[in-house]
Amino acid sequence: MMRAWRVTRPGAMSTKPLPSCSEPVPDPGPEELLLRVLVCGVCRTDLHVAEGDLPVHRASVVPGHEVVGEVLAFGADADGFAVGDRVGVGWLRGTCGQCRYCLRGTENLCPDSVYTGWDADGGYAEYTTVPAGRMHGAAAVLVA
């Protein structure tokens, strides 16, 4: 089991929109890494999600996209990482890789982009999963 903080009901911080909950540690998908979260920063974007300033993309999402974590496991199709590697996780979780924005290196404008802590669970938890791919705005990158 792990502890996570989910946006259950977006609202002002005084309404405590991020209650702590206990839940199973997630399993990585075929192309994902399972990370033990070592540290996660607080970005204004996370507060926008929690306070409802950004429209909900995924109900009860775990915010947090400024993550540094340690690889504990990986899916069968995830390569380029080893157990024990330290990785950083960013806001841009993935893109289509084919639109004009992706092809010119401005993936953040991709109409099919997805984001850590908004479309998928982020680092306000003890564990999280992230894409291992190195293309199309992949979330995980090796850090020293």
HELIX and SHEET records of a PDB file:
HELIX    1   1 MET A   13  THR A   15  5                                   3    
HELIX    2   2 ARG A   44  GLU A   51  1                                   8    
HELIX    3   3 ARG A  100  LEU A  103  1                                   4    
HELIX    4   4 GLU A  107  LEU A  109  5                                   3    
SHEET    1   A 2 MET A   2  TRP A   5  0                                        
SHEET    2   A 2 SER A  20  GLU A  23 -1                                        
SHEET    1   B 5 TYR A 127  PRO A 131  0                                        
SHEET    2   B 5 GLU A  32  CYS A  40 -1                                        
SHEET    3   B 5 VAL A  67  PHE A  74 -1                                        
SHEET    4   B 5 ARG A  86  VAL A  89 -1                                        
SHEET    5   B 5 ALA A 140  LEU A 142 -1                                        
SHEET    1   C 2 LEU A  92  GLY A  94  0                                        
SHEET    2   C 2 VAL A 114  TYR A 115 -1                                        
END                                                                             
